Amino acid sequence: MRSQGPASLPKPSDQQFAQLEAELAKGPAAHGWEDQCWTHALVRTVIGRRFHLTYTIQGVRKLLVRNGWSCQVPARRAME
């Protein structure tokens, strides 16, 4: 038996990604989270709820980077 290669990630259509961007523009509070920034885990949950697609955290990162999104990292750590 020969391998068919690695399974590919389920890819949302352009229309679905546009809907995802609209959902992300509403912010996490509109989806019931108190946090004010999106994390890969939260985006993964929104994708699962909205489109019934399952992604890993790394899969969400790759999906967002492939479509022009980038991570924002604080320049320095908070003093709190």
N, CA, C and O atoms as a Maestro MAE file, in Angstrom:
{
 s_m_m2io_version
 :::
 2.0.0
}

f_m_ct {
 s_m_title
 :::
 protein
 m_atom[320] {
  # First column is atom index #
  i_m_mmod_type
  r_m_x_coord
  r_m_y_coord
  r_m_z_coord
  i_m_residue_number
  s_m_chain_name
  s_m_pdb_residue_name
  s_m_pdb_atom_name
  i_m_atomic_number
  :::
  1 25 0.844 -1.178 0.000 1 A "MET " " N  " 7
  2 3 0.000 0.000 0.000 1 A "MET " " CA " 6
  3 2 0.889 1.241 0.000 1 A "MET " " C  " 6
  4 15 1.869 1.337 0.738 1 A "MET " " O  " 8
  5 25 0.523 2.143 -0.819 2 A "ARG " " N  " 7
  6 3 1.294 3.367 -0.948 2 A "ARG " " CA " 6
  7 2 0.536 4.547 -0.359 2 A "ARG " " C  " 6
  8 15 -0.685 4.639 -0.485 2 A "ARG " " O  " 8
  9 25 1.260 5.435 0.277 3 A "SER " " N  " 7
  10 3 0.647 6.595 0.912 3 A "SER " " CA " 6
  11 2 0.122 7.568 -0.141 3 A "SER " " C  " 6
  12 15 0.733 7.747 -1.194 3 A "SER " " O  " 8
  13 25 -0.994 8.182 0.150 4 A "GLN " " N  " 7
  14 3 -1.559 9.204 -0.731 4 A "GLN " " CA " 6
  15 2 -0.992 10.587 -0.410 4 A "GLN " " C  " 6
  16 15 -1.357 11.571 -1.053 4 A "GLN " " O  " 8
  17 25 -0.112 10.665 0.572 5 A "GLY " " N  " 7
  18 3 0.459 11.945 0.987 5 A "GLY " " CA " 6
  19 2 -0.302 12.490 2.178 5 A "GLY " " C  " 6
  20 15 -1.294 11.903 2.611 5 A "GLY " " O  " 8
  21 25 0.152 13.593 2.700 6 A "PRO " " N  " 7
  22 3 -0.509 14.155 3.880 6 A "PRO " " CA " 6
  23 2 -1.894 14.694 3.537 6 A "PRO " " C  " 6
  24 15 -2.141 15.185 2.436 6 A "PRO " " O  " 8
  25 25 -2.772 14.586 4.503 7 A "ALA " " N  " 7
  26 3 -4.120 15.135 4.310 7 A "ALA " " CA " 6
  27 2 -4.031 16.654 4.302 7 A "ALA " " C  " 6
  28 15 -3.301 17.237 5.104 7 A "ALA " " O  " 8
  29 25 -4.752 17.286 3.425 8 A "SER " " N  " 7
  30 3 -4.711 18.747 3.356 8 A "SER " " CA " 6
  31 2 -5.737 19.340 4.323 8 A "SER " " C  " 6
  32 15 -6.723 18.697 4.683 8 A "SER " " O  " 8
  33 25 -5.483 20.555 4.724 9 A "LEU " " N  " 7
  34 3 -6.405 21.260 5.610 9 A "LEU " " CA " 6
  35 2 -7.674 21.621 4.849 9 A "LEU " " C  " 6
  36 15 -7.614 21.912 3.654 9 A "LEU " " O  " 8
  37 25 -8.814 21.606 5.517 10 A "PRO " " N  " 7
  38 3 -10.026 22.079 4.843 10 A "PRO " " CA " 6
  39 2 -9.886 23.578 4.583 10 A "PRO " " C  " 6
  40 15 -9.650 24.350 5.512 10 A "PRO " " O  " 8
  41 25 -10.025 23.978 3.358 11 A "LYS " " N  " 7
  42 3 -9.830 25.379 3.014 11 A "LYS " " CA " 6
  43 2 -11.174 26.063 2.832 11 A "LYS " " C  " 6
  44 15 -12.024 25.588 2.078 11 A "LYS " " O  " 8
  45 25 -11.365 27.182 3.526 12 A "PRO " " N  " 7
  46 3 -12.610 27.920 3.301 12 A "PRO " " CA " 6
  47 2 -12.570 28.604 1.941 12 A "PRO " " C  " 6
  48 15 -11.502 28.971 1.451 12 A "PRO " " O  " 8
  49 25 -13.721 28.769 1.347 13 A "SER " " N  " 7
  50 3 -13.798 29.470 0.065 13 A "SER " " CA " 6
  51 2 -13.533 30.958 0.294 13 A "SER " " C  " 6
  52 15 -13.474 31.418 1.435 13 A "SER " " O  " 8
  53 25 -13.375 31.697 -0.790 14 A "ASP " " N  " 7
  54 3 -13.150 33.144 -0.671 14 A "ASP " " CA " 6
  55 2 -14.340 33.817 0.014 14 A "ASP " " C  " 6
  56 15 -14.164 34.744 0.804 14 A "ASP " " O  " 8
  57 25 -15.528 33.355 -0.286 15 A "GLN " " N  " 7
  58 3 -16.725 33.921 0.337 15 A "GLN " " CA " 6
  59 2 -16.733 33.630 1.849 15 A "GLN " " C  " 6
  60 15 -17.075 34.500 2.650 15 A "GLN " " O  " 8
  61 25 -16.357 32.412 2.223 16 A "GLN " " N  " 7
  62 3 -16.311 32.063 3.639 16 A "GLN " " CA " 6
  63 2 -15.242 32.877 4.361 16 A "GLN " " C  " 6
  64 15 -15.459 33.315 5.491 16 A "GLN " " O  " 8
  65 25 -14.083 33.085 3.719 17 A "PHE " " N  " 7
  66 3 -13.038 33.878 4.373 17 A "PHE " " CA " 6
  67 2 -13.477 35.328 4.522 17 A "PHE " " C  " 6
  68 15 -13.137 35.972 5.514 17 A "PHE " " O  " 8
  69 25 -14.224 35.854 3.560 18 A "ALA " " N  " 7
  70 3 -14.761 37.208 3.686 18 A "ALA " " CA " 6
  71 2 -15.730 37.283 4.865 18 A "ALA " " C  " 6
  72 15 -15.746 38.276 5.592 18 A "ALA " " O  " 8
  73 25 -16.537 36.237 5.056 19 A "GLN " " N  " 7
  74 3 -17.445 36.188 6.204 19 A "GLN " " CA " 6
  75 2 -16.653 36.104 7.507 19 A "GLN " " C  " 6
  76 15 -17.026 36.724 8.503 19 A "GLN " " O  " 8
  77 25 -15.551 35.330 7.501 20 A "LEU " " N  " 7
  78 3 -14.708 35.238 8.684 20 A "LEU " " CA " 6
  79 2 -14.103 36.593 9.024 20 A "LEU " " C  " 6
  80 15 -14.061 36.980 10.191 20 A "LEU " " O  " 8
  81 25 -13.635 37.314 8.014 21 A "GLU " " N  " 7
  82 3 -13.078 38.647 8.258 21 A "GLU " " CA " 6
  83 2 -14.130 39.581 8.851 21 A "GLU " " C  " 6
  84 15 -13.816 40.390 9.724 21 A "GLU " " O  " 8
  85 25 -15.369 39.477 8.387 22 A "ALA " " N  " 7
  86 3 -16.448 40.300 8.941 22 A "ALA " " CA " 6
  87 2 -16.700 39.940 10.402 22 A "ALA " " C  " 6
  88 15 -16.944 40.819 11.229 22 A "ALA " " O  " 8
  89 25 -16.642 38.644 10.718 23 A "GLU " " N  " 7
  90 3 -16.830 38.203 12.102 23 A "GLU " " CA " 6
  91 2 -15.690 38.708 12.983 23 A "GLU " " C  " 6
  92 15 -15.917 39.144 14.111 23 A "GLU " " O  " 8
  93 25 -14.468 38.649 12.466 24 A "LEU " " N  " 7
  94 3 -13.316 39.110 13.240 24 A "LEU " " CA " 6
  95 2 -13.352 40.627 13.433 24 A "LEU " " C  " 6
  96 15 -12.877 41.133 14.449 24 A "LEU " " O  " 8
  97 25 -13.907 41.346 12.472 25 A "ALA " " N  " 7
  98 3 -14.007 42.800 12.584 25 A "ALA " " CA " 6
  99 2 -14.949 43.213 13.710 25 A "ALA " " C  " 6
  100 15 -14.801 44.299 14.271 25 A "ALA " " O  " 8
  101 25 -15.911 42.362 14.046 26 A "LYS " " N  " 7
  102 3 -16.833 42.662 15.139 26 A "LYS " " CA " 6
  103 2 -16.131 42.659 16.492 26 A "LYS " " C  " 6
  104 15 -16.572 43.326 17.428 26 A "LYS " " O  " 8
  105 25 -15.042 41.909 16.592 27 A "GLY " " N  " 7
  106 3 -14.284 41.840 17.827 27 A "GLY " " CA " 6
  107 2 -14.690 40.651 18.688 27 A "GLY " " C  " 6
  108 15 -15.770 40.086 18.516 27 A "GLY " " O  " 8
  109 25 -13.816 40.280 19.613 28 A "PRO " " N  " 7
  110 3 -14.096 39.127 20.477 28 A "PRO " " CA " 6
  111 2 -15.303 39.336 21.390 28 A "PRO " " C  " 6
  112 15 -16.002 38.375 21.709 28 A "PRO " " O  " 8
  113 25 -15.556 40.561 21.812 29 A "ALA " " N  " 7
  114 3 -16.678 40.832 22.719 29 A "ALA " " CA " 6
  115 2 -18.018 40.488 22.069 29 A "ALA " " C  " 6
  116 15 -18.945 40.060 22.757 29 A "ALA " " O  " 8
  117 25 -18.129 40.668 20.764 30 A "ALA " " N  " 7
  118 3 -19.370 40.350 20.060 30 A "ALA " " CA " 6
  119 2 -19.639 38.843 20.045 30 A "ALA " " C  " 6
  120 15 -20.768 38.406 19.816 30 A "ALA " " O  " 8
  121 25 -18.599 38.063 20.289 31 A "HIS " " N  " 7
  122 3 -18.734 36.607 20.302 31 A "HIS " " CA " 6
  123 2 -18.776 36.043 21.718 31 A "HIS " " C  " 6
  124 15 -18.771 34.827 21.908 31 A "HIS " " O  " 8
  125 25 -18.817 36.929 22.710 32 A "GLY " " N  " 7
  126 3 -18.980 36.483 24.083 32 A "GLY " " CA " 6
  127 2 -17.712 36.379 24.904 32 A "GLY " " C  " 6
  128 15 -17.757 35.866 26.023 32 A "GLY " " O  " 8
  129 25 -16.587 36.844 24.395 33 A "TRP " " N  " 7
  130 3 -15.346 36.803 25.165 33 A "TRP " " CA " 6
  131 2 -15.037 38.183 25.712 33 A "TRP " " C  " 6
  132 15 -15.283 39.193 25.053 33 A "TRP " " O  " 8
  133 25 -14.498 38.219 26.916 34 A "GLU " " N  " 7
  134 3 -14.166 39.501 27.551 34 A "GLU " " CA " 6
  135 2 -12.860 40.076 27.023 34 A "GLU " " C  " 6
  136 15 -12.637 41.284 27.104 34 A "GLU " " O  " 8
  137 25 -12.003 39.232 26.488 35 A "ASP " " N  " 7
  138 3 -10.715 39.671 25.978 35 A "ASP " " CA " 6
  139 2 -10.914 40.625 24.798 35 A "ASP " " C  " 6
  140 15 -11.883 40.490 24.051 35 A "ASP " " O  " 8
  141 25 -10.014 41.577 24.630 36 A "GLN " " N  " 7
  142 3 -10.143 42.561 23.558 36 A "GLN " " CA " 6
  143 2 -9.233 42.289 22.376 36 A "GLN " " C  " 6
  144 15 -9.155 43.100 21.454 36 A "GLN " " O  " 8
  145 25 -8.545 41.156 22.391 37 A "CYS " " N  " 7
  146 3 -7.691 40.832 21.244 37 A "CYS " " CA " 6
  147 2 -7.957 39.397 20.808 37 A "CYS " " C  " 6
  148 15 -8.342 38.539 21.602 37 A "CYS " " O  " 8
  149 25 -7.741 39.171 19.526 38 A "TRP " " N  " 7
  150 3 -7.946 37.842 18.977 38 A "TRP " " CA " 6
  151 2 -6.720 36.989 19.214 38 A "TRP " " C  " 6
  152 15 -5.593 37.456 19.051 38 A "TRP " " O  " 8
  153 25 -6.928 35.749 19.596 39 A "THR " " N  " 7
  154 3 -5.853 34.766 19.669 39 A "THR " " CA " 6
  155 2 -6.165 33.685 18.643 39 A "THR " " C  " 6
  156 15 -7.290 33.588 18.153 39 A "THR " " O  " 8
  157 25 -5.175 32.886 18.326 40 A "HIS " " N  " 7
  158 3 -5.418 31.808 17.366 40 A "HIS " " CA " 6
  159 2 -6.486 30.847 17.885 40 A "HIS " " C  " 6
  160 15 -7.289 30.329 17.110 40 A "HIS " " O  " 8
  161 25 -6.492 30.614 19.187 41 A "ALA " " N  " 7
  162 3 -7.488 29.706 19.765 41 A "ALA " " CA " 6
  163 2 -8.900 30.266 19.606 41 A "ALA " " C  " 6
  164 15 -9.833 29.516 19.317 41 A "ALA " " O  " 8
  165 25 -9.065 31.574 19.793 42 A "LEU " " N  " 7
  166 3 -10.386 32.180 19.637 42 A "LEU " " CA " 6
  167 2 -10.831 32.158 18.179 42 A "LEU " " C  " 6
  168 15 -11.996 31.889 17.885 42 A "LEU " " O  " 8
  169 25 -9.907 32.440 17.270 43 A "VAL " " N  " 7
  170 3 -10.242 32.408 15.843 43 A "VAL " " CA " 6
  171 2 -10.621 30.986 15.447 43 A "VAL " " C  " 6
  172 15 -11.545 30.784 14.658 43 A "VAL " " O  " 8
  173 25 -9.911 30.003 15.992 44 A "ARG " " N  " 7
  174 3 -10.225 28.597 15.719 44 A "ARG " " CA " 6
  175 2 -11.643 28.265 16.164 44 A "ARG " " C  " 6
  176 15 -12.367 27.557 15.464 44 A "ARG " " O  " 8
  177 25 -12.040 28.772 17.324 45 A "THR " " N  " 7
  178 3 -13.382 28.520 17.838 45 A "THR " " CA " 6
  179 2 -14.435 29.164 16.944 45 A "THR " " C  " 6
  180 15 -15.472 28.556 16.677 45 A "THR " " O  " 8
  181 25 -14.185 30.382 16.479 46 A "VAL " " N  " 7
  182 3 -15.130 31.065 15.593 46 A "VAL " " CA " 6
  183 2 -15.270 30.296 14.278 46 A "VAL " " C  " 6
  184 15 -16.380 30.139 13.770 46 A "VAL " " O  " 8
  185 25 -14.162 29.820 13.728 47 A "ILE " " N  " 7
  186 3 -14.214 29.045 12.484 47 A "ILE " " CA " 6
  187 2 -15.031 27.778 12.691 47 A "ILE " " C  " 6
  188 15 -15.842 27.410 11.841 47 A "ILE " " O  " 8
  189 25 -14.819 27.116 13.811 48 A "GLY " " N  " 7
  190 3 -15.565 25.892 14.091 48 A "GLY " " CA " 6
  191 2 -17.053 26.132 14.247 48 A "GLY " " C  " 6
  192 15 -17.870 25.372 13.727 48 A "GLY " " O  " 8
  193 25 -17.406 27.194 14.968 49 A "ARG " " N  " 7
  194 3 -18.824 27.506 15.185 49 A "ARG " " CA " 6
  195 2 -19.518 27.969 13.915 49 A "ARG " " C  " 6
  196 15 -20.652 27.576 13.641 49 A "ARG " " O  " 8
  197 25 -18.843 28.795 13.149 50 A "ARG " " N  " 7
  198 3 -19.464 29.435 11.991 50 A "ARG " " CA " 6
  199 2 -19.508 28.533 10.752 50 A "ARG " " C  " 6
  200 15 -20.513 28.481 10.043 50 A "ARG " " O  " 8
  201 25 -18.387 27.817 10.504 51 A "PHE " " N  " 7
  202 3 -18.259 27.069 9.255 51 A "PHE " " CA " 6
  203 2 -18.182 25.557 9.449 51 A "PHE " " C  " 6
  204 15 -18.150 24.811 8.470 51 A "PHE " " O  " 8
  205 25 -18.153 25.104 10.676 52 A "HIS " " N  " 7
  206 3 -18.070 23.676 10.993 52 A "HIS " " CA " 6
  207 2 -16.824 23.043 10.375 52 A "HIS " " C  " 6
  208 15 -16.864 21.916 9.881 52 A "HIS " " O  " 8
  209 25 -15.720 23.786 10.412 53 A "LEU " " N  " 7
  210 3 -14.422 23.286 9.964 53 A "LEU " " CA " 6
  211 2 -13.520 23.176 11.187 53 A "LEU " " C  " 6
  212 15 -13.587 24.005 12.095 53 A "LEU " " O  " 8
  213 25 -12.673 22.145 11.205 54 A "THR " " N  " 7
  214 3 -11.769 21.942 12.327 54 A "THR " " CA " 6
  215 2 -10.349 22.276 11.897 54 A "THR " " C  " 6
  216 15 -9.848 21.743 10.907 54 A "THR " " O  " 8
  217 25 -9.709 23.160 12.646 55 A "TYR " " N  " 7
  218 3 -8.336 23.555 12.398 55 A "TYR " " CA " 6
  219 2 -7.526 23.363 13.663 55 A "TYR " " C  " 6
  220 15 -8.065 23.402 14.769 55 A "TYR " " O  " 8
  221 25 -6.234 23.156 13.498 56 A "THR " " N  " 7
  222 3 -5.321 23.210 14.631 56 A "THR " " CA " 6
  223 2 -4.921 24.670 14.819 56 A "THR " " C  " 6
  224 15 -5.204 25.515 13.970 56 A "THR " " O  " 8
  225 25 -4.266 24.955 15.927 57 A "ILE " " N  " 7
  226 3 -3.798 26.329 16.164 57 A "ILE " " CA " 6
  227 2 -2.825 26.736 15.059 57 A "ILE " " C  " 6
  228 15 -2.896 27.855 14.550 57 A "ILE " " O  " 8
  229 25 -1.918 25.832 14.686 58 A "GLN " " N  " 7
  230 3 -0.962 26.131 13.617 58 A "GLN " " CA " 6
  231 2 -1.677 26.296 12.280 58 A "GLN " " C  " 6
  232 15 -1.261 27.110 11.456 58 A "GLN " " O  " 8
  233 25 -2.744 25.539 12.055 59 A "GLY " " N  " 7
  234 3 -3.522 25.666 10.824 59 A "GLY " " CA " 6
  235 2 -4.203 27.023 10.727 59 A "GLY " " C  " 6
  236 15 -4.286 27.603 9.644 59 A "GLY " " O  " 8
  237 25 -4.692 27.532 11.861 60 A "VAL " " N  " 7
  238 3 -5.309 28.870 11.886 60 A "VAL " " CA " 6
  239 2 -4.263 29.919 11.554 60 A "VAL " " C  " 6
  240 15 -4.524 30.841 10.780 60 A "VAL " " O  " 8
  241 25 -3.063 29.778 12.144 61 A "ARG " " N  " 7
  242 3 -1.993 30.736 11.877 61 A "ARG " " CA " 6
  243 2 -1.640 30.734 10.394 61 A "ARG " " C  " 6
  244 15 -1.496 31.796 9.789 61 A "ARG " " O  " 8
  245 25 -1.500 29.548 9.808 62 A "LYS " " N  " 7
  246 3 -1.164 29.457 8.383 62 A "LYS " " CA " 6
  247 2 -2.262 30.048 7.510 62 A "LYS " " C  " 6
  248 15 -1.974 30.725 6.522 62 A "LYS " " O  " 8
  249 25 -3.518 29.797 7.867 63 A "LEU " " N  " 7
  250 3 -4.645 30.335 7.107 63 A "LEU " " CA " 6
  251 2 -4.628 31.861 7.127 63 A "LEU " " C  " 6
  252 15 -4.801 32.503 6.091 63 A "LEU " " O  " 8
  253 25 -4.420 32.436 8.309 64 A "LEU " " N  " 7
  254 3 -4.425 33.890 8.422 64 A "LEU " " CA " 6
  255 2 -3.233 34.522 7.711 64 A "LEU " " C  " 6
  256 15 -3.387 35.534 7.028 64 A "LEU " " O  " 8
  257 25 -2.050 33.937 7.865 65 A "VAL " " N  " 7
  258 3 -0.853 34.478 7.205 65 A "VAL " " CA " 6
  259 2 -1.000 34.388 5.689 65 A "VAL " " C  " 6
  260 15 -0.626 35.317 4.973 65 A "VAL " " O  " 8
  261 25 -1.544 33.272 5.197 66 A "ARG " " N  " 7
  262 3 -1.738 33.085 3.752 66 A "ARG " " CA " 6
  263 2 -2.670 34.145 3.167 66 A "ARG " " C  " 6
  264 15 -2.577 34.474 1.985 66 A "ARG " " O  " 8
  265 25 -3.568 34.677 3.997 67 A "ASN " " N  " 7
  266 3 -4.526 35.672 3.519 67 A "ASN " " CA " 6
  267 2 -4.162 37.094 3.943 67 A "ASN " " C  " 6
  268 15 -5.012 37.983 3.921 67 A "ASN " " O  " 8
  269 25 -2.907 37.313 4.327 68 A "GLY " " N  " 7
  270 3 -2.418 38.661 4.564 68 A "GLY " " CA " 6
  271 2 -2.530 39.177 5.982 68 A "GLY " " C  " 6
  272 15 -2.243 40.351 6.218 68 A "GLY " " O  " 8
  273 25 -2.931 38.358 6.934 69 A "TRP " " N  " 7
  274 3 -3.003 38.788 8.320 69 A "TRP " " CA " 6
  275 2 -1.650 38.567 8.975 69 A "TRP " " C  " 6
  276 15 -0.876 37.718 8.532 69 A "TRP " " O  " 8
  277 25 -1.361 39.321 10.023 70 A "SER " " N  " 7
  278 3 -0.100 39.135 10.738 70 A "SER " " CA " 6
  279 2 -0.352 39.219 12.237 70 A "SER " " C  " 6
  280 15 -1.338 39.800 12.691 70 A "SER " " O  " 8
  281 25 0.557 38.628 12.984 71 A "CYS " " N  " 7
  282 3 0.466 38.672 14.446 71 A "CYS " " CA " 6
  283 2 1.004 40.010 14.927 71 A "CYS " " C  " 6
  284 15 1.953 40.557 14.365 71 A "CYS " " O  " 8
  285 25 0.392 40.513 15.957 72 A "GLN " " N  " 7
  286 3 0.897 41.727 16.584 72 A "GLN " " CA " 6
  287 2 1.465 41.336 17.936 72 A "GLN " " C  " 6
  288 15 0.761 40.805 18.794 72 A "GLN " " O  " 8
  289 25 2.742 41.607 18.111 73 A "VAL " " N  " 7
  290 3 3.418 41.266 19.351 73 A "VAL " " CA " 6
  291 2 3.760 42.571 20.053 73 A "VAL " " C  " 6
  292 15 4.259 43.494 19.409 73 A "VAL " " O  " 8
  293 25 3.504 42.679 21.372 74 A "PRO " " N  " 7
  294 3 3.835 43.912 22.074 74 A "PRO " " CA " 6
  295 2 5.341 44.202 21.986 74 A "PRO " " C  " 6
  296 15 6.161 43.285 22.024 74 A "PRO " " O  " 8
  297 25 5.688 45.472 21.870 75 A "ALA " " N  " 7
  298 3 7.092 45.862 21.762 75 A "ALA " " CA " 6
  299 2 7.841 45.557 23.048 75 A "ALA " " C  " 6
  300 15 9.017 45.195 23.013 75 A "ALA " " O  " 8
  301 25 7.171 45.700 24.179 76 A "ARG " " N  " 7
  302 3 7.807 45.384 25.452 76 A "ARG " " CA " 6
  303 2 6.771 44.802 26.397 76 A "ARG " " C  " 6
  304 15 5.567 44.965 26.198 76 A "ARG " " O  " 8
  305 25 7.248 44.131 27.413 77 A "ARG " " N  " 7
  306 3 6.359 43.484 28.371 77 A "ARG " " CA " 6
  307 2 5.793 44.503 29.338 77 A "ARG " " C  " 6
  308 15 6.506 45.414 29.758 77 A "ARG " " O  " 8
  309 25 4.525 44.369 29.703 78 A "ALA " " N  " 7
  310 3 3.873 45.283 30.634 78 A "ALA " " CA " 6
  311 2 4.500 45.169 32.011 78 A "ALA " " C  " 6
  312 15 4.989 44.106 32.391 78 A "ALA " " O  " 8
  313 25 4.487 46.258 32.752 79 A "MET " " N  " 7
  314 3 5.104 46.300 34.086 79 A "MET " " CA " 6
  315 2 4.202 45.702 35.166 79 A "MET " " C  " 6
  316 15 4.630 45.572 36.312 79 A "MET " " O  " 8
  317 25 2.992 45.344 34.834 80 A "GLU " " N  " 7
  318 3 2.026 44.874 35.827 80 A "GLU " " CA " 6
  319 2 2.477 43.662 36.563 80 A "GLU " " C  " 6
  320 15 1.758 43.162 37.428 80 A "GLU " " O  " 8
  :::
 }
 m_bond[319] {
  # First column is bond index #
  i_m_from
  i_m_to
  i_m_order
  :::
  1 1 2 1
  2 2 3 1
  3 3 4 2
  4 3 5 1
  5 5 6 1
  6 6 7 1
  7 7 8 2
  8 7 9 1
  9 9 10 1
  10 10 11 1
  11 11 12 2
  12 11 13 1
  13 13 14 1
  14 14 15 1
  15 15 16 2
  16 15 17 1
  17 17 18 1
  18 18 19 1
  19 19 20 2
  20 19 21 1
  21 21 22 1
  22 22 23 1
  23 23 24 2
  24 23 25 1
  25 25 26 1
  26 26 27 1
  27 27 28 2
  28 27 29 1
  29 29 30 1
  30 30 31 1
  31 31 32 2
  32 31 33 1
  33 33 34 1
  34 34 35 1
  35 35 36 2
  36 35 37 1
  37 37 38 1
  38 38 39 1
  39 39 40 2
  40 39 41 1
  41 41 42 1
  42 42 43 1
  43 43 44 2
  44 43 45 1
  45 45 46 1
  46 46 47 1
  47 47 48 2
  48 47 49 1
  49 49 50 1
  50 50 51 1
  51 51 52 2
  52 51 53 1
  53 53 54 1
  54 54 55 1
  55 55 56 2
  56 55 57 1
  57 57 58 1
  58 58 59 1
  59 59 60 2
  60 59 61 1
  61 61 62 1
  62 62 63 1
  63 63 64 2
  64 63 65 1
  65 65 66 1
  66 66 67 1
  67 67 68 2
  68 67 69 1
  69 69 70 1
  70 70 71 1
  71 71 72 2
  72 71 73 1
  73 73 74 1
  74 74 75 1
  75 75 76 2
  76 75 77 1
  77 77 78 1
  78 78 79 1
  79 79 80 2
  80 79 81 1
  81 81 82 1
  82 82 83 1
  83 83 84 2
  84 83 85 1
  85 85 86 1
  86 86 87 1
  87 87 88 2
  88 87 89 1
  89 89 90 1
  90 90 91 1
  91 91 92 2
  92 91 93 1
  93 93 94 1
  94 94 95 1
  95 95 96 2
  96 95 97 1
  97 97 98 1
  98 98 99 1
  99 99 100 2
  100 99 101 1
  101 101 102 1
  102 102 103 1
  103 103 104 2
  104 103 105 1
  105 105 106 1
  106 106 107 1
  107 107 108 2
  108 107 109 1
  109 109 110 1
  110 110 111 1
  111 111 112 2
  112 111 113 1
  113 113 114 1
  114 114 115 1
  115 115 116 2
  116 115 117 1
  117 117 118 1
  118 118 119 1
  119 119 120 2
  120 119 121 1
  121 121 122 1
  122 122 123 1
  123 123 124 2
  124 123 125 1
  125 125 126 1
  126 126 127 1
  127 127 128 2
  128 127 129 1
  129 129 130 1
  130 130 131 1
  131 131 132 2
  132 131 133 1
  133 133 134 1
  134 134 135 1
  135 135 136 2
  136 135 137 1
  137 137 138 1
  138 138 139 1
  139 139 140 2
  140 139 141 1
  141 141 142 1
  142 142 143 1
  143 143 144 2
  144 143 145 1
  145 145 146 1
  146 146 147 1
  147 147 148 2
  148 147 149 1
  149 149 150 1
  150 150 151 1
  151 151 152 2
  152 151 153 1
  153 153 154 1
  154 154 155 1
  155 155 156 2
  156 155 157 1
  157 157 158 1
  158 158 159 1
  159 159 160 2
  160 159 161 1
  161 161 162 1
  162 162 163 1
  163 163 164 2
  164 163 165 1
  165 165 166 1
  166 166 167 1
  167 167 168 2
  168 167 169 1
  169 169 170 1
  170 170 171 1
  171 171 172 2
  172 171 173 1
  173 173 174 1
  174 174 175 1
  175 175 176 2
  176 175 177 1
  177 177 178 1
  178 178 179 1
  179 179 180 2
  180 179 181 1
  181 181 182 1
  182 182 183 1
  183 183 184 2
  184 183 185 1
  185 185 186 1
  186 186 187 1
  187 187 188 2
  188 187 189 1
  189 189 190 1
  190 190 191 1
  191 191 192 2
  192 191 193 1
  193 193 194 1
  194 194 195 1
  195 195 196 2
  196 195 197 1
  197 197 198 1
  198 198 199 1
  199 199 200 2
  200 199 201 1
  201 201 202 1
  202 202 203 1
  203 203 204 2
  204 203 205 1
  205 205 206 1
  206 206 207 1
  207 207 208 2
  208 207 209 1
  209 209 210 1
  210 210 211 1
  211 211 212 2
  212 211 213 1
  213 213 214 1
  214 214 215 1
  215 215 216 2
  216 215 217 1
  217 217 218 1
  218 218 219 1
  219 219 220 2
  220 219 221 1
  221 221 222 1
  222 222 223 1
  223 223 224 2
  224 223 225 1
  225 225 226 1
  226 226 227 1
  227 227 228 2
  228 227 229 1
  229 229 230 1
  230 230 231 1
  231 231 232 2
  232 231 233 1
  233 233 234 1
  234 234 235 1
  235 235 236 2
  236 235 237 1
  237 237 238 1
  238 238 239 1
  239 239 240 2
  240 239 241 1
  241 241 242 1
  242 242 243 1
  243 243 244 2
  244 243 245 1
  245 245 246 1
  246 246 247 1
  247 247 248 2
  248 247 249 1
  249 249 250 1
  250 250 251 1
  251 251 252 2
  252 251 253 1
  253 253 254 1
  254 254 255 1
  255 255 256 2
  256 255 257 1
  257 257 258 1
  258 258 259 1
  259 259 260 2
  260 259 261 1
  261 261 262 1
  262 262 263 1
  263 263 264 2
  264 263 265 1
  265 265 266 1
  266 266 267 1
  267 267 268 2
  268 267 269 1
  269 269 270 1
  270 270 271 1
  271 271 272 2
  272 271 273 1
  273 273 274 1
  274 274 275 1
  275 275 276 2
  276 275 277 1
  277 277 278 1
  278 278 279 1
  279 279 280 2
  280 279 281 1
  281 281 282 1
  282 282 283 1
  283 283 284 2
  284 283 285 1
  285 285 286 1
  286 286 287 1
  287 287 288 2
  288 287 289 1
  289 289 290 1
  290 290 291 1
  291 291 292 2
  292 291 293 1
  293 293 294 1
  294 294 295 1
  295 295 296 2
  296 295 297 1
  297 297 298 1
  298 298 299 1
  299 299 300 2
  300 299 301 1
  301 301 302 1
  302 302 303 1
  303 303 304 2
  304 303 305 1
  305 305 306 1
  306 306 307 1
  307 307 308 2
  308 307 309 1
  309 309 310 1
  310 310 311 1
  311 311 312 2
  312 311 313 1
  313 313 314 1
  314 314 315 1
  315 315 316 2
  316 315 317 1
  317 317 318 1
  318 318 319 1
  319 319 320 2
  :::
 }
}
